[in-house]
Amino acid sequence: MIEEKGLDHENIVLVGIINQNQNEEKATEYLDELAFLSYTAGGDVIKRFTQKIDVPNPKTFIGSGKMEEIREFVTEHEVGTVVFDDELSPAQQKNIEKILKCKILDRTSLILDIFAQRAQTSYARTQVELAQYQYLLPRLTGLWTHLERQRGGIGMRGPGETEIETDRRIVRDRIALLKKKLETIDKQMATQRGNRGALVRVALVGYTNVGKSTLMNTISKSEVFAENKLFATLDTTVRKVVIGNLPFLLSDTVGFIRKLPTQLVESFKSTLDEVREADLLLHVVDISHPNFEEHIASVNQILDEIKCSEKPTIMVFNKIDQFEYEPIDEDDLITEKESKHYTLEEWKDTWMNTMNGNALFISAVNKENMDEFRNKVYSAVRDIHVTRFPYNNFLYPEIPVDQVEEE
């Protein structure tokens, strides 16, 4: 059993806003995800606050009345951490800390904390450290203890500014050093990828916590770390897999998430080289999640950003064993049919049926429909392989032998 670090048993309060871009249902969903992030980091969410506000307050993000309500709750229940669902500016974070007198985090800093806990290899730790320093740089004045008394005006000019600039220079130098270190590791990893030969490369992509690592373990008989928490996998894992007699490389990549911090996208772009260099993508989706369509859109957006949206893709709808739908009361003539009212069979007859047959419905945990999964992957990998090596066509029949191996 792995011991969690970070926000160990801290009481946490969540804060979100409702506006024209984020209605009440959407805000609730985002706070659910933020609560899962907090749980992953090791905290206990004891209260949620939301406020309807058109434009976030430039000083405190939320209004003064709601802030006072939160302050009273935080004081009464001795809350150690308040987490905001959106990224706070350095000024907002500093102002809120003065009012609430406790640790203030935003979605970005919480995700960075989880990444710092989960990073196992030197490469992942370097990427996370770089992202943390980039996030920290504009927030130095609120974090350095020897700067707590710095204020503008008479009697406050002097060496304080020098200290701030010294701190900033230290952080900038560290950022430059980490970038050089990543460049060196990137070259080594590019060499490793080049040494893998001409095997077809398949990459698992998808939203975080959709079951990619579990699927990796099932198909490759490996022991990749898998857990029902967000970002259980940070380091890319590559395995040589054989279906029938056809070998290919299967890689498990870091999961995506909505509102992914810009610093992390930049820092982890090199990790996504496995996705860029893949010949085939297996886009894994948690169909049991009520908002899986939005998860698909979020992943597609990131794939588009890294110029991978046109790659051959098989949609793998996982966790069918956990799928539930909400039936409509036959006597209710008012309720319109929404996504939550679709049965699994009805979903299969929607847009999923127009994907050239490239949609699969499986349960990686219970190993449901895995033969169909293997056959579909085999056919897709075979098409790529025989195009690359036409003279090997006779070696691989169109129908695979039901056998999976890992080397």
C-alpha positions as CSV (number, residue, x, y, z in Angstrom):
1,M,0.0,0.0,0.0
2,I,1.4,3.4,-1.0
3,E,1.4,6.1,1.6
4,E,0.0,9.4,0.3
5,K,1.9,12.6,0.8
6,G,1.0,16.2,0.5
7,L,-2.4,17.3,1.8
8,D,-2.6,14.4,4.4
9,H,-6.0,14.4,6.0
10,E,-6.3,18.2,5.7
11,N,-9.9,19.6,5.8
12,I,-10.5,21.2,2.5
13,V,-13.2,23.7,1.3
14,L,-13.9,24.0,-2.5
15,V,-15.0,27.3,-4.2
16,G,-16.4,27.6,-7.7
17,I,-18.4,30.1,-9.7
18,I,-21.5,30.0,-11.9
19,N,-21.6,32.4,-14.9
20,Q,-22.7,32.5,-18.5
21,N,-19.9,30.2,-19.6
22,Q,-20.4,27.8,-16.7
23,N,-24.0,27.0,-15.6
24,E,-24.9,25.5,-12.2
25,E,-24.8,21.9,-13.6
26,K,-21.4,22.5,-15.1
27,A,-20.0,24.1,-12.0
28,T,-21.2,21.1,-9.9
29,E,-19.5,18.7,-12.3
30,Y,-16.2,20.7,-12.1
31,L,-16.4,20.8,-8.3
32,D,-16.9,17.0,-8.3
33,E,-13.7,16.6,-10.3
34,L,-12.0,19.1,-8.0
35,A,-13.1,17.0,-5.0
36,F,-11.6,13.9,-6.7
37,L,-8.4,15.8,-7.2
38,S,-8.4,16.8,-3.6
39,Y,-9.0,13.2,-2.5
40,T,-6.1,12.1,-4.8
41,A,-3.9,14.7,-3.1
42,G,-4.8,13.3,0.3
43,G,-7.4,15.8,1.5
44,D,-10.9,15.6,2.9
45,V,-13.5,17.9,1.3
46,I,-16.0,19.0,4.0
47,K,-17.8,21.9,2.2
48,R,-18.4,23.4,-1.2
49,F,-19.2,27.0,-2.0
50,T,-20.5,28.4,-5.3
51,Q,-21.5,31.9,-6.3
52,K,-23.3,33.3,-9.3
53,I,-21.1,36.0,-10.7
54,D,-20.8,37.3,-14.2
55,V,-17.2,38.4,-14.0
56,P,-14.7,37.2,-11.3
57,N,-13.7,39.9,-8.8
58,P,-10.2,41.1,-9.8
59,K,-9.2,41.4,-6.2
60,T,-10.7,38.4,-4.4
61,F,-12.2,36.3,-7.3
62,I,-15.6,36.1,-5.6
63,G,-17.8,38.8,-3.9
64,S,-17.2,40.2,-0.4
65,G,-20.4,38.7,1.0
66,K,-19.5,35.1,-0.1
67,M,-16.0,35.6,1.0
68,E,-17.2,36.5,4.5
69,E,-19.4,33.4,4.6
70,I,-16.4,31.3,3.7
71,R,-14.2,33.1,6.3
72,E,-16.7,32.3,9.0
73,F,-16.9,28.6,8.0
74,V,-13.1,28.3,7.7
75,T,-12.6,29.8,11.2
76,E,-15.3,27.8,12.9
77,H,-14.2,24.4,11.4
78,E,-10.4,25.1,11.5
79,V,-10.1,24.5,7.8
80,G,-6.5,24.3,6.6
81,T,-6.9,24.7,2.8
82,V,-9.3,26.4,0.5
83,V,-9.2,25.3,-3.2
84,F,-10.6,27.5,-6.0
85,D,-11.7,25.7,-9.2
86,D,-10.1,28.3,-11.5
87,E,-6.6,29.7,-11.7
88,L,-6.1,32.7,-9.4
89,S,-3.9,35.6,-10.2
90,P,-1.0,36.2,-7.8
91,A,-2.8,39.3,-6.4
92,Q,-6.0,37.4,-5.9
93,Q,-4.2,34.6,-4.1
94,K,-2.4,37.1,-1.8
95,N,-5.6,39.0,-1.0
96,I,-7.6,35.9,-0.3
97,E,-4.9,34.6,2.1
98,K,-5.1,37.8,4.1
99,I,-8.8,37.4,4.5
100,L,-9.2,33.7,5.2
101,K,-5.8,33.3,7.0
102,C,-5.3,29.7,5.6
103,K,-3.6,28.1,2.7
104,I,-5.1,29.1,-0.7
105,L,-4.7,26.8,-3.7
106,D,-6.2,26.9,-7.2
107,R,-6.9,24.1,-9.6
108,T,-3.4,24.5,-11.1
109,S,-1.4,24.3,-7.9
110,L,-3.5,21.3,-6.8
111,I,-2.8,19.4,-10.0
112,L,0.9,20.4,-9.7
113,D,0.9,19.0,-6.1
114,I,-0.5,15.7,-7.4
115,F,2.0,15.5,-10.2
116,A,4.8,16.1,-7.7
117,Q,3.5,13.2,-5.6
118,R,3.1,10.8,-8.6
119,A,6.3,11.5,-10.4
120,Q,8.5,8.4,-10.1
121,T,11.3,8.8,-12.7
122,S,13.9,11.5,-12.9
123,Y,12.3,12.6,-16.2
124,A,8.9,13.1,-14.7
125,R,10.2,14.8,-11.6
126,T,12.2,17.2,-13.8
127,Q,9.1,18.0,-15.8
128,V,7.0,18.6,-12.7
129,E,9.7,20.8,-11.1
130,L,9.9,22.9,-14.2
131,A,6.1,23.4,-14.2
132,Q,6.2,24.3,-10.5
133,Y,8.9,26.9,-10.9
134,Q,7.1,28.5,-13.9
135,Y,3.9,28.7,-11.8
136,L,5.9,30.0,-8.8
137,L,7.8,32.8,-10.6
138,P,5.0,35.5,-10.6
139,R,4.0,34.5,-7.1
140,L,7.3,35.0,-5.3
141,T,6.3,38.0,-3.3
142,G,3.6,36.1,-1.5
143,L,5.7,33.0,-0.7
144,W,9.1,34.2,0.5
145,T,9.0,34.7,4.3
146,H,11.7,37.4,4.4
147,L,9.5,39.6,2.1
148,E,6.4,39.6,4.3
149,R,7.1,43.1,5.5
150,Q,7.7,44.6,2.1
151,R,5.3,47.5,1.2
152,G,5.5,50.4,-1.0
153,G,5.9,54.0,0.1
154,I,8.0,56.1,2.5
155,G,10.5,54.1,4.6
156,M,10.1,51.0,2.5
157,R,12.4,51.6,-0.4
158,G,15.8,49.9,-0.4
159,P,17.2,46.4,-0.3
160,G,13.8,44.7,-0.5
161,E,13.6,45.1,-4.2
162,T,17.0,43.6,-4.5
163,E,16.0,40.6,-2.5
164,I,12.9,40.0,-4.7
165,E,15.0,40.3,-7.9
166,T,17.6,37.9,-6.4
167,D,14.9,35.4,-5.7
168,R,13.5,35.8,-9.3
169,R,17.0,35.4,-10.7
170,I,17.5,32.2,-8.7
171,V,14.2,30.8,-10.0
172,R,14.9,31.8,-13.6
173,D,18.3,30.2,-13.5
174,R,16.7,27.0,-12.1
175,I,14.1,27.1,-14.9
176,A,16.9,27.4,-17.5
177,L,18.8,24.6,-15.9
178,L,15.8,22.3,-15.9
179,K,15.0,23.1,-19.5
180,K,18.6,22.1,-20.5
181,K,18.3,18.9,-18.5
182,L,15.0,18.1,-20.2
183,E,16.6,18.7,-23.6
184,T,19.3,16.2,-22.8
185,I,16.8,13.6,-21.6
186,D,14.7,14.2,-24.7
187,K,17.6,13.4,-27.0
188,Q,18.2,10.2,-25.1
189,M,14.6,9.2,-25.3
190,A,14.5,10.1,-29.1
191,T,17.5,7.7,-29.5
192,Q,15.6,5.0,-27.5
193,R,12.6,5.4,-29.8
194,G,14.8,5.2,-32.8
195,N,16.3,2.0,-31.6
196,R,13.0,0.3,-31.4
197,G,13.1,-0.5,-35.1
198,A,10.2,-0.4,-37.5
199,L,7.5,-2.0,-35.3
200,V,4.1,-0.5,-35.5
201,R,3.5,1.9,-32.5
202,V,0.2,2.0,-30.7
203,A,-0.5,4.6,-28.0
204,L,-3.3,4.6,-25.4
205,V,-4.7,8.1,-24.9
206,G,-7.7,9.5,-23.0
207,Y,-8.9,11.4,-20.1
208,T,-7.4,10.7,-16.7
209,N,-8.8,7.8,-14.7
210,V,-10.6,6.1,-17.7
211,G,-8.7,2.8,-17.3
212,K,-5.8,3.1,-19.7
213,S,-3.3,1.4,-17.3
214,T,-5.8,-1.4,-16.5
215,L,-6.3,-2.0,-20.2
216,M,-2.5,-1.9,-20.7
217,N,-2.1,-4.6,-18.0
218,T,-4.9,-6.7,-19.5
219,I,-3.6,-6.8,-23.0
220,S,0.1,-6.9,-22.3
221,K,0.0,-9.0,-19.1
222,S,2.3,-6.3,-17.5
223,E,2.1,-4.7,-14.1
224,V,1.7,-1.0,-14.8
225,F,0.6,0.9,-11.7
226,A,-3.2,1.4,-11.8
227,E,-5.4,3.0,-9.2
228,N,-8.8,4.6,-9.0
229,K,-7.3,8.1,-8.6
230,L,-6.5,10.9,-11.0
231,F,-3.1,10.9,-12.7
232,A,-2.1,7.4,-11.4
233,T,0.2,7.2,-14.4
234,L,2.7,10.0,-15.2
235,D,5.6,8.2,-16.8
236,T,5.1,6.7,-20.2
237,T,5.3,2.9,-20.2
238,V,6.1,1.0,-23.4
239,R,5.6,-2.7,-23.9
240,K,6.2,-5.0,-26.8
241,V,2.9,-6.9,-27.3
242,V,2.1,-9.8,-29.7
243,I,-1.5,-10.6,-30.9
244,G,-1.5,-13.8,-32.8
245,N,2.0,-13.7,-34.3
246,L,1.9,-10.0,-35.0
247,P,4.2,-7.9,-32.7
248,F,3.8,-4.1,-32.0
249,L,4.7,-1.6,-29.4
250,L,2.0,-0.4,-26.9
251,S,2.5,2.8,-24.9
252,D,0.5,4.1,-21.9
253,T,0.6,7.9,-21.6
254,V,-0.4,10.5,-19.1
255,G,-4.1,11.2,-18.8
256,F,-5.6,14.5,-19.9
257,I,-8.0,16.7,-17.9
258,R,-10.1,19.8,-18.5
259,K,-8.5,23.1,-17.5
260,L,-5.1,21.5,-17.7
261,P,-2.5,24.1,-16.5
262,T,-0.6,25.7,-19.3
263,Q,2.7,25.1,-17.5
264,L,2.0,21.3,-17.4
265,V,1.0,21.2,-21.1
266,E,4.3,22.9,-22.0
267,S,6.4,20.7,-19.6
268,F,4.8,17.4,-20.7
269,K,4.9,18.0,-24.5
270,S,8.0,15.9,-24.7
271,T,6.2,13.1,-22.9
272,L,3.5,13.3,-25.6
273,D,6.1,12.5,-28.3
274,E,5.0,8.9,-27.8
275,V,1.6,10.0,-29.0
276,R,3.1,12.0,-31.9
277,E,5.2,9.1,-33.1
278,A,2.4,6.5,-32.8
279,D,1.0,4.9,-35.9
280,L,-2.4,4.1,-34.2
281,L,-4.2,5.7,-31.3
282,L,-6.5,3.8,-28.9
283,H,-8.7,6.6,-27.4
284,V,-10.0,5.1,-24.2
285,V,-13.2,6.6,-22.8
286,D,-15.0,5.9,-19.4
287,I,-18.5,5.4,-20.8
288,S,-19.8,5.1,-17.2
289,H,-19.0,8.8,-16.6
290,P,-22.1,11.0,-17.1
291,N,-20.0,13.5,-19.1
292,F,-17.9,11.2,-21.2
293,E,-18.7,13.2,-24.3
294,E,-17.0,16.3,-22.9
295,H,-14.0,14.2,-21.9
296,I,-13.7,13.1,-25.5
297,A,-13.9,16.7,-26.7
298,S,-11.2,17.7,-24.1
299,V,-8.8,14.9,-25.3
300,N,-9.5,15.7,-29.0
301,Q,-8.6,19.4,-28.3
302,I,-5.2,18.4,-26.8
303,L,-4.6,16.0,-29.7
304,D,-5.3,18.8,-32.1
305,E,-2.9,21.1,-30.2
306,I,-0.1,18.5,-30.6
307,K,-1.1,17.9,-34.2
308,C,-2.3,14.3,-33.7
309,S,-6.0,14.6,-34.4
310,E,-5.7,13.0,-37.9
311,K,-4.0,9.8,-36.8
312,P,-5.9,6.5,-37.2
313,T,-7.9,6.1,-34.1
314,I,-10.0,3.4,-32.5
315,M,-12.5,4.6,-29.9
316,V,-12.5,2.2,-26.9
317,F,-15.5,2.7,-24.6
318,N,-14.3,1.2,-21.3
319,K,-16.1,0.4,-18.0
320,I,-19.3,-1.0,-19.6
321,D,-19.7,-3.0,-16.4
322,Q,-20.3,0.2,-14.4
323,F,-22.5,1.9,-17.0
324,E,-25.9,3.0,-15.7
325,Y,-28.6,5.1,-17.3
326,E,-31.6,7.1,-15.9
327,P,-34.9,5.8,-17.3
328,I,-37.6,8.3,-18.1
329,D,-40.9,7.9,-16.3
330,E,-43.5,6.8,-18.9
331,D,-46.1,9.0,-17.2
332,D,-43.8,12.1,-17.4
333,L,-44.6,13.8,-20.7
334,I,-42.5,16.9,-20.0
335,T,-39.0,15.5,-19.6
336,E,-37.0,15.6,-22.8
337,K,-34.7,12.7,-23.5
338,E,-31.1,13.6,-22.6
339,S,-27.7,11.8,-22.8
340,K,-28.2,10.4,-19.3
341,H,-31.4,8.6,-20.5
342,Y,-29.6,6.6,-23.2
343,T,-29.1,2.9,-22.7
344,L,-25.8,1.3,-23.8
345,E,-27.5,-0.2,-26.9
346,E,-29.0,3.2,-27.8
347,W,-25.5,4.8,-27.4
348,K,-24.1,2.3,-29.9
349,D,-26.7,3.4,-32.4
350,T,-25.8,7.1,-32.1
351,W,-22.8,8.9,-33.6
352,M,-20.6,6.0,-32.3
353,N,-22.0,3.9,-35.1
354,T,-20.7,6.3,-37.8
355,M,-17.0,5.8,-37.0
356,N,-16.3,3.2,-39.7
357,G,-16.8,0.4,-37.2
358,N,-13.9,1.8,-35.1
359,A,-15.7,1.8,-31.8
360,L,-15.4,-0.9,-29.2
361,F,-17.3,-1.4,-25.9
362,I,-15.3,-3.3,-23.3
363,S,-14.6,-3.8,-19.6
364,A,-10.9,-4.0,-19.0
365,V,-11.4,-5.1,-15.4
366,N,-13.9,-7.9,-16.1
367,K,-12.3,-8.6,-19.5
368,E,-15.6,-8.3,-21.4
369,N,-15.4,-8.2,-25.2
370,M,-11.6,-8.5,-25.1
371,D,-11.6,-10.9,-28.0
372,E,-13.3,-8.3,-30.2
373,F,-10.8,-5.7,-28.9
374,R,-7.8,-7.9,-29.8
375,N,-9.2,-8.7,-33.3
376,K,-9.9,-5.0,-34.0
377,V,-6.4,-3.9,-32.8
378,Y,-4.8,-6.8,-34.8
379,S,-6.6,-5.8,-38.0
380,A,-5.6,-2.1,-37.6
381,V,-2.0,-2.9,-36.8
382,R,-1.8,-5.5,-39.6
383,D,-3.1,-2.9,-42.2
384,I,-0.3,-0.5,-41.1
385,H,2.3,-3.3,-41.0
386,V,1.6,-4.7,-44.5
387,T,1.6,-1.2,-46.0
388,R,5.0,-0.7,-44.5
389,F,6.3,-4.2,-45.4
390,P,4.3,-5.5,-48.3
391,Y,6.5,-8.6,-48.6
392,N,5.4,-9.7,-45.1
393,N,1.7,-9.8,-46.1
394,F,1.6,-13.7,-46.2
395,L,3.0,-13.9,-42.6
396,Y,-0.1,-12.4,-41.0
397,P,-3.6,-13.7,-41.8
398,E,-6.5,-11.3,-41.7
399,I,-8.1,-13.1,-38.8
400,P,-5.7,-13.3,-35.8
401,V,-5.0,-16.3,-33.6
402,D,-6.6,-15.7,-30.2
403,Q,-3.3,-15.2,-28.3
404,V,-1.7,-12.3,-26.6
405,E,1.9,-12.3,-25.4
406,E,4.3,-9.7,-24.0
407,E,8.1,-9.5,-24.3
